[in-house]
Amino acid sequence: MKIKGIIREELMTLPELRDELLTIESARLEKGKEMSYEFRKSIEHANQLSHSSREKSKELVEILQKQEKISPEVAYRLVNTMPKTKDEVRAIFTKDKYAHTAEEIDAIIELILTHY
């Protein structure tokens, strides 16, 4: 399958992606089209890695974006990976230009665990 071009690009959480893929799947099934291996694997991957509902993940992204040192890209990465340890959070912040204190990291983990 060749990709001809990018139509649009936007940040989304895994639960949003899962819902979008399922919508596409149902539309293809109605038309009688066959699902490619890659498409089926994408749905399977999104199902396995989606940790919450679309609404909860969107709410958590909004809460994280309100934090002072968290960019939208990092907020989406945090929601998609749902880190549970300080090392996992630090790994997400490796390319970030801000230094985060242990208290800030603990607060992020607490936010994630309360919305999990």
TAFEN-V270843 format. One record per pair of residues at least 4 apart in sequence whose ideal C-beta (glycine too) atoms are under 7 Angstrom apart, sorted by the first residue. I is the first residue (numbers start at 0). J is the second residue. Records with the same first field share a line. If there is no record, write none. Layout:
# TAFEN-V270843
I=J ; J
This chain:
# TAFEN-V270843
0=35 ; 37
10=71 ; 72 ; 75
11=15 ; 16
12=56 ; 57 ; 60 ; 75 ; 78 ; 79
13=17 ; 45 ; 48 ; 49 ; 79
14=18 ; 49 ; 51 ; 52 ; 53 ; 56
15=19 ; 53 ; 56
16=20 ; 45
17=21 ; 45 ; 46 ; 49
18=22 ; 53
19=23
20=24 ; 41 ; 42 ; 45
21=25 ; 42
22=26
23=27
24=28 ; 34 ; 42
25=29
26=30
27=32 ; 34
34=38 ; 39
36=40
37=41
38=42
39=43
40=44
41=45
42=46
43=47
44=48
45=49
50=81 ; 115
51=55 ; 56 ; 115
52=56
53=57
54=58
55=59 ; 114
56=60 ; 78
57=61
58=62 ; 114
59=63 ; 78 ; 114
60=64 ; 74 ; 75 ; 78
61=65
62=110
63=69 ; 74 ; 77 ; 78 ; 110
64=69 ; 71 ; 74
68=97 ; 99
69=73 ; 74
70=74
71=75
72=76
73=77 ; 91 ; 92 ; 95
74=78
75=79
76=80 ; 91
77=82 ; 91 ; 107 ; 111
80=91
81=111 ; 115
82=87 ; 88 ; 91 ; 108 ; 111
83=87 ; 108
85=89 ; 104
86=90
88=92 ; 104 ; 107 ; 108
89=93 ; 104
92=99
99=103 ; 104
101=105
102=106
103=107
104=108
105=109
106=110
107=111
108=112
109=113
110=114
111=115
